[in-house]
Amino acid sequence: MRKLTLIVLTVAFFASCVSKKKYVQLQQQHGETKSILAKTTVEKEELESKFAKIEARVEKYNNKISALTEENNSQYVSVDGVAVISNDVKQKMRNTLKNVDPNTVSGAKTLKDSMNLALSHNLQKTIDTSNLNNEDDIDIAIDETVVMISISDKLLFNTASYTVSNKANDVLKKLADVINSEPSIEVMIEGHTDSRTINTPRISDNWDLSVLRATSVARKLQKEFSVSPDKLIASGRSSYKPLTSNETKEDRAKNRRTRIIILPNIDQFFALMASNE
């Protein structure tokens, strides 16, 4: 009987010890779980706060975009998916076209065509080409936001020469005035030749001739008409960008040209086009 009592007490003792140890472990686990839960709750609240701020910013920006879109839709029109012009400029363009030959205007099928005509008219008036011998001596057009002015070889140079003729002074002076009117305008000068080969002690080939002609025009604009040299880019295209075939004398004359490409920003570009009548 005493042995049985001792066994029972011993079992009870060990059972008590195991239960207490397990209890302590459970308490620790409970404390850790509460700590993790508290931390997670704080992080969740912080994330919700950040998310709410982000949502508010997105909504603010969306509202701004919507407002700008509505404003732009009312003030600007698209030009063949390439650029936009304001309705004010569009009206000035229409006023300009009133002074252009109606037969020429009737050939303008798109808004871009009309822009070409308006800009060409305004720049032709600025440059004053009335004293030129042939309407092909100078041609003005736009391509997207680039103004391209092609000047014939016979107006600028003697045959096979790269010395700029004095008869080009009036045109180059007027071009310089346009270039100098806007500080950030840049100008690329491209020399073009016909396909006939050339080889002299000073000129190796058409590459040489086209580049020398471009640099000669650049130097004249810089030295005689005060165009800042950091606005000028001189390049030569040789005979590889012809306007037409080189089979006839007349076609070769068209291909011999210097192209002056005016690179304004979009505002300057439309300012050139929308000059007041």
Salt bridges, closest charged atoms under 4 A:
GLU48 OE2 - LYS44 NZ 2.66
ASP88 OD2 - LYS92 NZ 3.87
ASP137 OD1 - LYS154 NZ 3.57
ASP143 OD1 - LYS112 NZ 3.76
ASP153 OD1 - ARG213 NH1 2.48
ASP153 OD2 - ARG256 NE 3.59
ASP177 OD1 - LYS173 NZ 2.99
GLU190 OE1 - HIS192 NE2 2.99
GLU190 OE2 - ARG237 NH1 3.19
GLU190 OE1 - ARG259 NH2 3.08
ASP194 OD2 - ARG196 NH2 3.01
ASP194 OD2 - ARG256 NH1 2.82
GLU224 OE2 - LYS220 NZ 3.13
GLU277 OE1 - LYS125 NZ 3.47
